[in-house]
Amino acid sequence: MTRRRAPLLLGMTATAALMTGGSTLVSAGTAIAEQAKAPPAAEPAPTTRMGAMVADDMAKRDAAARARARAIDLQEQAAKAAAMRLQSALKSGAQTSDPATAGAPPASPPPGAASAPPQPDQFDTLARIYQAMKPAKAAPVFEQLDLEVQYLVAKKMRERSAALLMAAMSPQGAARLSMRMAGRPAPRPTRPTSP
């Protein structure tokens, strides 16, 4: 650690004290000694263009980290709330069901029989899921669904999301869904003719 020299004014004061007498010499000498012992005052770092850029970058990074932490907290809260709603729905469903069948597993439909369509709120959930997926990844899965389910889910989706999803689908799948959405019978698949 380097020692700082006494400022010029303080040195001049000490010199003047020597000339005038010894009484002020003690006070000037004490002042010089105290200044030498005291830690130097924190001087602000000179602001340079690079320093300002680094400070701005750090501030942006801190803000982004706070935003990520907030988003994670919100996701955790949403997951907890959904779990609580699911538990309460399961409890209320178990209470309203027939006591004789409360412990029995749900009966499965016989093979070949049409299964009951999902509840309307399930279509909302499916629509949100397919909207969140990338269209290129969602389209092959979406095409495997029953045409009626495709129609009901697409009807619940935002227009832009449905358009992106249909654009990623095969032309035949998009045509079938378009015809169903238009209220027309779906076109029959054409078979390629053998030479």
Wavefront OBJ file of the C-alpha trace (Angstrom):
o trace
v 0.000 0.000 0.000
v 1.464 3.359 -0.958
v 1.400 6.309 1.334
v -0.244 9.446 0.129
v 1.588 12.694 0.434
v 0.014 15.457 2.356
v -1.756 17.966 0.152
v 0.069 21.135 -0.728
v -2.221 23.316 1.340
v -1.593 21.233 4.447
v 2.165 21.470 3.854
v 1.893 25.236 3.500
v -0.089 25.372 6.721
v 2.616 23.414 8.534
v 5.297 25.736 7.150
v 3.339 28.791 8.230
v 2.932 27.254 11.667
v 6.686 26.814 11.966
v 7.224 30.448 11.100
v 4.634 31.771 13.532
v 5.462 29.680 16.502
v 5.268 26.287 18.057
v 1.647 26.242 19.271
v 0.141 25.869 15.861
v 2.908 23.476 14.910
v 1.420 20.820 17.145
v -2.041 21.180 15.635
v -0.676 21.172 12.075
v 1.524 18.165 12.819
v -1.424 16.363 14.368
v -3.549 17.112 11.323
v -0.842 15.743 9.003
v -0.462 12.586 11.098
v -4.211 12.000 11.245
v -4.543 12.417 7.503
v -1.722 9.946 6.886
v -3.361 7.369 9.207
v -6.895 7.793 7.812
v -7.800 5.529 4.903
v -8.104 7.379 1.647
v -11.619 8.405 0.726
v -13.233 6.169 -1.863
v -12.807 8.001 -5.069
v -15.325 7.254 -7.773
v -13.819 5.214 -10.562
v -13.349 7.230 -13.678
v -16.233 6.523 -16.019
v -14.992 5.202 -19.304
v -16.918 3.957 -22.243
v -15.873 0.372 -21.477
v -16.780 0.758 -17.797
v -20.203 2.098 -18.705
v -20.770 -0.788 -21.148
v -19.781 -3.341 -18.518
v -22.055 -1.730 -15.931
v -24.961 -1.684 -18.399
v -24.336 -5.314 -19.345
v -24.273 -6.344 -15.684
v -27.495 -4.439 -15.003
v -29.196 -6.129 -17.968
v -27.999 -9.537 -16.832
v -29.274 -8.897 -13.313
v -32.659 -7.791 -14.665
v -32.871 -10.884 -16.872
v -32.001 -13.121 -13.914
v -34.699 -11.470 -11.805
v -37.218 -11.931 -14.646
v -36.290 -15.620 -14.986
v -36.622 -16.125 -11.242
v -40.029 -14.442 -11.304
v -41.167 -16.608 -14.230
v -40.049 -19.746 -12.418
v -41.892 -18.641 -9.287
v -45.048 -18.016 -11.328
v -44.767 -21.430 -12.976
v -44.346 -23.101 -9.599
v -47.380 -21.250 -8.243
v -49.437 -22.240 -11.298
v -48.363 -25.874 -10.948
v -49.265 -25.889 -7.248
v -52.640 -24.302 -7.982
v -53.340 -26.833 -10.748
v -52.389 -29.705 -8.451
v -54.699 -28.356 -5.747
v -57.561 -27.996 -8.259
v -56.951 -31.518 -9.497
v -56.942 -32.924 -5.973
v -60.132 -31.091 -5.077
v -61.767 -32.275 -8.311
v -60.723 -35.849 -7.579
v -62.052 -35.591 -4.024
v -65.351 -34.111 -5.146
v -65.621 -36.738 -7.921
v -64.958 -39.544 -5.447
v -67.614 -38.196 -3.080
v -70.308 -37.935 -5.751
v -69.620 -41.353 -7.293
v -71.557 -44.447 -6.324
v -70.115 -45.986 -3.137
v -70.324 -49.494 -4.617
v -68.035 -48.561 -7.514
v -65.770 -46.150 -5.643
v -62.936 -48.666 -5.350
v -63.482 -50.338 -8.714
v -61.520 -49.239 -11.779
v -63.535 -47.492 -14.481
v -65.114 -49.824 -16.978
v -63.425 -49.797 -20.359
v -65.560 -49.762 -23.496
v -65.631 -52.971 -25.518
v -63.152 -53.120 -28.390
v -64.458 -51.542 -31.564
v -66.969 -49.345 -29.693
v -66.573 -45.601 -30.049
v -65.220 -44.005 -26.926
v -67.004 -41.042 -25.388
v -65.633 -37.722 -26.615
v -63.529 -35.802 -24.094
v -65.152 -33.110 -21.986
v -65.218 -29.531 -23.412
v -62.643 -28.245 -20.911
v -60.263 -30.945 -22.163
v -60.462 -29.417 -25.641
v -59.390 -26.074 -24.172
v -56.456 -27.791 -22.497
v -55.498 -29.610 -25.688
v -55.768 -26.384 -27.671
v -53.385 -24.632 -25.240
v -50.965 -27.564 -25.431
v -50.905 -27.622 -29.240
v -50.568 -23.821 -29.355
v -47.530 -24.035 -27.082
v -45.835 -26.670 -29.250
v -43.848 -25.855 -32.355
v -46.081 -26.454 -35.400
v -43.560 -28.760 -37.098
v -43.497 -31.024 -34.030
v -47.232 -30.801 -33.286
v -48.547 -31.492 -36.797
v -47.613 -35.211 -37.048
v -49.158 -35.884 -33.639
v -52.223 -33.768 -34.394
v -52.872 -35.664 -37.638
v -53.058 -38.944 -35.725
v -56.068 -37.690 -33.748
v -59.634 -38.487 -34.749
v -61.017 -35.926 -37.217
v -63.723 -34.834 -34.782
v -61.146 -34.250 -32.020
v -58.948 -32.342 -34.488
v -61.918 -30.168 -35.371
v -62.911 -29.450 -31.759
v -59.329 -28.665 -30.713
v -58.657 -26.483 -33.777
v -61.897 -24.603 -33.090
v -60.606 -23.694 -29.602
v -57.187 -22.557 -30.863
v -56.256 -19.035 -31.879
v -56.510 -18.539 -35.638
v -52.796 -17.855 -36.063
v -51.803 -20.989 -34.139
v -54.288 -23.152 -36.036
v -53.021 -21.758 -39.335
v -49.400 -22.530 -38.465
v -50.363 -26.027 -37.344
v -52.363 -26.723 -40.510
v -49.505 -25.399 -42.654
v -47.190 -27.963 -41.059
v -49.673 -30.809 -41.638
v -49.719 -32.984 -44.740
v -51.886 -31.580 -47.555
v -54.411 -34.407 -47.154
v -54.692 -33.921 -43.373
v -55.054 -30.159 -43.716
v -57.701 -30.606 -46.440
v -59.743 -33.029 -44.303
v -59.620 -30.672 -41.316
v -60.458 -27.657 -43.497
v -63.479 -29.397 -44.947
v -64.678 -30.410 -41.487
v -64.233 -26.858 -40.226
v -66.242 -25.634 -43.225
v -69.057 -28.030 -42.316
v -68.605 -30.138 -45.435
v -67.953 -33.862 -45.584
v -64.275 -34.691 -45.623
v -62.879 -35.561 -49.041
v -62.302 -39.224 -49.681
v -58.690 -40.210 -49.826
v -57.537 -40.852 -53.333
v -55.626 -44.013 -54.057
v -52.688 -43.802 -56.375
v -53.259 -45.786 -59.527
v -50.826 -48.577 -60.274
v -49.222 -48.532 -63.770
l 1 2 3 4 5 6 7 8 9 10 11 12 13 14 15 16 17 18 19 20 21 22 23 24 25 26 27 28 29 30 31 32 33 34 35 36 37 38 39 40 41 42 43 44 45 46 47 48 49 50 51 52 53 54 55 56 57 58 59 60 61 62 63 64 65 66 67 68 69 70 71 72 73 74 75 76 77 78 79 80 81 82 83 84 85 86 87 88 89 90 91 92 93 94 95 96 97 98 99 100 101 102 103 104 105 106 107 108 109 110 111 112 113 114 115 116 117 118 119 120 121 122 123 124 125 126 127 128 129 130 131 132 133 134 135 136 137 138 139 140 141 142 143 144 145 146 147 148 149 150 151 152 153 154 155 156 157 158 159 160 161 162 163 164 165 166 167 168 169 170 171 172 173 174 175 176 177 178 179 180 181 182 183 184 185 186 187 188 189 190 191 192 193 194 195
